[in-house]
Amino acid sequence: MNAHSGKTAIVTGASTGIGRATAEALAKAGFRVFGTSRRAVEDEPRGVAMLTCDVTDDAAVLAIVSTVLSRTGRIDLLVNNAGIGLLGGAEESSISQIQALFDVNLFGVIRLTNAVLPLMRQRGQGRIVNISSVLGLIPAPYSAHYAATKHALEGYSESLDHETRAFNVRIALVEPAYTRSAFEQNTLAADSTLKDYEDARARARAVMKEATAIGDTPESVAAAVLLAATDEHPRRRYPAGKMARQVSVLRRLVPAKAFDKSLRKQMRLPV
Ligand SMILES: NC(=O)c1ccc[n+]([C@@H]2O[C@H](COP(=O)([O-])OP(=O)(O)OC[C@H]3O[C@@H](n4cnc5c(N)ncnc54)[C@H](OP(=O)(O)O)[C@@H]3O)[C@@H](O)[C@H]2O)c1
């Protein structure tokens, strides 16, 4: 008998990358895991039941929560992982493109959370782990809207945790740095490009591509998610991997001017 057997978990965006590795790690740890993605997957993650659900669709979100409940009678853990990137100058995206990004990365999280919270509150038990990013902590030139979704997610999660603690429901954030998944290929290009940003945007794309190729494995991020999901006394934040831990410490300790200079150098912007 495993410490977590009998517990039910939902992981959004479990078809690939971090979500897939997380769903498999939770299943291995004893959870009964339901993974979601927009498209049905042929090679399901090991030990995971996959359901189709677009996190931007209210009805689809309610439907999968009801399916999981009818099959298991409980939801102990929600991992809000589904997310998408957007690369380009902040001025280069239409409002509708930015709204669509927020609909996945922030409102998708809120939709799922609102669907499971009543059950967790009534049972007096539950954990929600939100996959943020180091870009929820630091600026991200040429990914400003993506960074805005993750900064918003950080503020939402930390605030919510104060509210739900009274019901023994805790919210934790996992903050990966560059991770070797399909994220970079799936990152959207800005829909209203301007010539003035062309070079800097191309450099930002190159930085992202190179850093992702040597980034952390999805499995190492999944280990941080497993810890956040099962820690007896959960922390608000779990930086995942060496780079994320370094960034999180440097952001707090390095003087703003020095941090600014180092970030511009890293992003190949004139210092
Ligand atoms: N990779 C990195 O470098 C990195 C770094 C920091 C944070 N993160 C965060 O980690 C999370 C997972 O990213 P990843 O790296 O694993 O990327 P990924 O390989 O592109 O996986 C994204 C997952 O989200 C799902 N998804 C996308 N849009 C969706 C929607 N509207 N509704 C439901 N599911 C949707 C995708 O499945 P379908 O396409 O089948 O729906 C897929 O399963 C994201 O929140 C991302 O922001 C990633």
The ligand as a Gaussian input file, in Angstrom:
#p B3LYP/6-31G(d) Opt

LIG

0 1
 N        9.490000      24.301000     -21.416000
 C        9.919000      25.352000     -20.767000
 O       11.029000      25.856000     -21.027000
 C        9.071000      25.950000     -19.669000
 C        9.706000      26.809000     -18.755000
 C        8.949000      27.364000     -17.723000
 C        7.604000      27.069000     -17.617000
 N        7.017000      26.231000     -18.513000
 C        5.569000      25.958000     -18.347000
 O        5.381000      24.559000     -18.234000
 C        4.072000      24.204000     -18.667000
 C        4.155000      23.007000     -19.599000
 O        4.907000      23.342000     -20.734000
 P        5.819000      22.307000     -21.541000
 O        7.168000      22.834000     -21.517000
 O        5.577000      20.933000     -21.103000
 O        5.223000      22.562000     -23.022000
 P        4.589000      21.595000     -24.113000
 O        5.472000      20.410000     -24.324000
 O        4.287000      22.484000     -25.267000
 O        3.233000      21.075000     -23.455000
 C        2.098000      21.905000     -23.286000
 C        0.904000      21.065000     -22.904000
 O       -0.226000      21.931000     -22.734000
 C       -1.310000      21.451000     -23.532000
 N       -2.144000      22.573000     -23.948000
 C       -1.782000      23.686000     -24.649000
 N       -2.827000      24.496000     -24.827000
 C       -3.880000      23.894000     -24.216000
 C       -5.248000      24.236000     -24.056000
 N       -5.786000      25.354000     -24.572000
 N       -6.052000      23.386000     -23.358000
 C       -5.548000      22.247000     -22.853000
 N       -4.271000      21.870000     -22.966000
 C       -3.450000      22.682000     -23.656000
 C       -0.650000      20.687000     -24.683000
 O       -1.460000      19.656000     -25.225000
 P       -2.364000      19.823000     -26.544000
 O       -1.588000      20.662000     -27.510000
 O       -2.621000      18.443000     -27.009000
 O       -3.612000      20.468000     -26.036000
 C        0.527000      20.038000     -23.967000
 O        0.112000      18.852000     -23.321000
 C        3.477000      25.474000     -19.305000
 O        2.585000      26.079000     -18.378000
 C        4.695000      26.358000     -19.516000
 O        4.362000      27.723000     -19.473000
 C        7.718000      25.661000     -19.533000

